[in-house]
Amino acid sequence: MRRRDSTESGSTLGLAKNGDSIGGSGGDDSRAFDSLVSRYTPLVVHVVRRMIRDVDDTEDIHQEVFKKVYEALPAAIRISMHQ
């Protein structure tokens, strides 16, 4: 699995906002997803790191977690994130 630099997509750079909601009316789903990733990345990395103890594997699993979250979103939301 190719490692993604956090600057490639900006997913880990945004600030989490309480008002963000994926699929909400009038919201920017892409920004909301980035916010979700930013908010939960430290927790996911911490939990995985304690279980795995390998930096490269931790990064791969962290990316896989958020890939699964993205894939679990309804198709209409995923499409709106790319427009």
C-alpha positions as CSV (number, residue, x, y, z in Angstrom):
1,M,0.0,0.0,0.0
2,R,1.4,3.4,-1.0
3,R,1.9,5.8,2.0
4,R,0.2,9.1,1.5
5,D,1.9,12.2,2.7
6,S,-0.5,14.2,4.8
7,T,0.0,17.2,2.5
8,E,-1.2,15.4,-0.5
9,S,-4.9,15.7,0.2
10,G,-4.9,18.0,3.2
11,S,-7.1,15.5,5.0
12,T,-5.1,15.8,8.2
13,L,-4.6,19.5,8.1
14,G,-8.1,21.0,8.6
15,L,-9.6,22.0,11.9
16,A,-12.5,20.1,13.2
17,K,-15.6,22.2,13.6
18,N,-18.7,21.3,15.7
19,G,-21.0,22.5,13.0
20,D,-19.6,20.2,10.3
21,S,-21.8,17.3,9.2
22,I,-21.4,15.0,6.3
23,G,-24.5,14.9,4.2
24,G,-26.1,17.9,6.0
25,S,-28.0,20.5,4.1
26,G,-25.9,23.1,2.4
27,G,-22.7,21.7,3.9
28,D,-19.4,21.0,2.2
29,D,-19.1,17.3,2.6
30,S,-15.4,17.2,1.5
31,R,-14.5,19.7,4.2
32,A,-16.6,17.9,6.8
33,F,-14.8,14.6,6.0
34,D,-11.5,16.3,6.2
35,S,-12.6,17.7,9.6
36,L,-13.6,14.2,10.7
37,V,-10.2,12.8,9.7
38,S,-8.4,15.7,11.5
39,R,-10.5,15.2,14.7
40,Y,-10.0,11.4,14.9
41,T,-6.6,10.8,13.4
42,P,-4.7,11.2,16.7
43,L,-7.0,8.8,18.4
44,V,-6.9,6.2,15.6
45,V,-3.1,6.5,15.4
46,H,-2.7,6.1,19.2
47,V,-4.9,3.0,19.4
48,V,-3.3,1.3,16.4
49,R,0.2,2.2,17.5
50,R,-0.4,0.6,20.9
51,M,-1.6,-2.5,19.2
52,I,0.8,-2.7,16.3
53,R,4.0,-0.9,17.5
54,D,5.3,-0.5,13.9
55,V,5.2,3.0,12.5
56,D,4.8,2.0,8.8
57,D,2.1,-0.5,9.6
58,T,0.4,2.1,11.9
59,E,0.2,4.6,9.1
60,D,-1.1,2.0,6.6
61,I,-3.8,0.9,9.1
62,H,-4.7,4.5,9.9
63,Q,-5.2,5.2,6.2
64,E,-7.3,2.0,5.8
65,V,-9.6,3.0,8.7
66,F,-10.5,6.3,7.0
67,K,-10.8,4.6,3.6
68,K,-13.3,2.2,5.2
69,V,-15.2,5.2,6.7
70,Y,-15.3,6.9,3.3
71,E,-16.5,3.8,1.6
72,A,-19.2,3.4,4.2
73,L,-20.7,6.8,3.3
74,P,-23.7,6.7,1.0
75,A,-22.8,7.0,-2.7
76,A,-24.5,10.4,-3.0
77,I,-22.3,11.9,-0.4
78,R,-19.1,10.5,-1.9
79,I,-20.1,11.9,-5.3
80,S,-20.8,15.4,-3.8
81,M,-17.4,15.4,-2.2
82,H,-15.7,15.2,-5.6
83,Q,-17.8,18.0,-7.3
